[in-house]
Amino acid sequence: MTEPDHYSFRRYLDAKRTVDRRARNRRVADAFRRGLEGVDEPVDLCEVGAGTGAMVETILEWTADTEVRYTAIDADPTLVEAATEGVADRVADRGHDPDRSDGVLRIGRDETPFEVEFRAEDALAHLAAHKETYDVVVAQAFLDLTDVRAALETVADGLRPGGVAYFPITFDGVTSLLPPVDAELESHIERRFHRRMDTTEKVGGETGDSTAGRHLLTAVPATGGRVIAAGGSDWVVRPTDGGYEGDEAYFLHHIVDTIESALAADGTIDAGQLRAWAAARHEQIEAGELVYLAHQLDVLTRWPGSA
């Protein structure tokens, strides 16, 4: 879709950093960090759908004593450029010494190098072309954009035997905005929005999956992998003292606009009703009244044999 000038996908990705950090399942994250300890260094890690680099910075924090070679891939060159510049600037602000020579970002740490190569390409195609290359694959908020089973088979191909894959913030079929504007209309909007996710072509020509989280739990063993840990990672965005944390009001405006745009293209809801619903939701955000919930799962997996 074409976004209005005042809604930027890049700003949305940056705004949701605080939402993701709050939502991420700590038990699954701890299991992921323990899993990294058993990997021979340097750890070769590939991130699928890296966006503006939020996960790069999280992994940097989690691997203080681990040497990492990180390949961060996104299909959008503008996001890759933003990630390259933004991550370097932010880690410098935190006292690290970034070096961006030779197309690789080297982040200075005392004794454990951390190198990041940002690439603008199709991440799944990259994994398919680099079989048994990576110790770890990370895909945050990605699998609902494509066919889960097909994506997992590609991830398994890209992993070395015994490789680990971490899928945080995987959408799983609940979108709720409170308080309701019109209960019957709200139910219809949620159903049609999820249906739109399931039928609209996205990554690689595949349609999405509005219940990707739960499908992961059975698709992983079906592709020869094992689920190591799984848990909820729901987005919960609510006002505190009449306002929202960080830039989360913008995040909410973008969510409402995304729903409205998807359903306008769908054409099953009266255009006037849809516009009025969206306007009411934007007003609730401005007034610091809207609460937003989205159900998601974090899933940690391992493929014990060869891919």
Stockholm file with secondary structure:
# STOCKHOLM 1.0

chainA/1-307         MTEPDHYSFRRYLDAKRTVDRRARNRRVADAFRRGLEGVDEPVDLCEVGAGTGAMVETILEWTADTEVRYTAIDADPTLVEAATEGVADRVADRGHDPDRSDGVLRIGRDETPFEVEFRAEDALAHLAAHKETYDVVVAQAFLDLTDVRAALETVADGLRPGGVAYFPITFDGVTSLLPPVDAELESHIERRFHRRMDTTEKVGGETGDSTAGRHLLTAVPATGGRVIAAGGSDWVVRPTDGGYEGDEAYFLHHIVDTIESALAADGTIDAGQLRAWAAARHEQIEAGELVYLAHQLDVLTRWPGSA
#=GR chainA/1-307 SS CCCCTTCCHHHHHHHTHHHHHHHSCHHHHHHHHHHHHTSCSSEEEEEESCTTSHHHHHHHHHTTTSCEEEEEEESCHHHHHHHHHHHHHHHHHTTCEEECGGGCEEEECSSSCEEEEEEESCHHHHHHHSTTCEEEEECSSCGGGSCHHHHHHHHHHHEEEEEEEEEEEEEEEEEEEESCSCHHHHHHHHHHHHHHHHHSBCGGGCBCCTTHHHHHHHHHHHTTCEEEEEEECCEEECCBTTBCSTTHHHHHHHHHHHHHHHHHHHCCSCHHHHHHHHHHHHHHHHTTCCEEEEEEEEEEEEECSCC
#=GC SS_cons         CCCCTTCCHHHHHHHTHHHHHHHSCHHHHHHHHHHHHTSCSSEEEEEESCTTSHHHHHHHHHTTTSCEEEEEEESCHHHHHHHHHHHHHHHHHTTCEEECGGGCEEEECSSSCEEEEEEESCHHHHHHHSTTCEEEEECSSCGGGSCHHHHHHHHHHHEEEEEEEEEEEEEEEEEEEESCSCHHHHHHHHHHHHHHHHHSBCGGGCBCCTTHHHHHHHHHHHTTCEEEEEEECCEEECCBTTBCSTTHHHHHHHHHHHHHHHHHHHCCSCHHHHHHHHHHHHHHHHTTCCEEEEEEEEEEEEECSCC
//
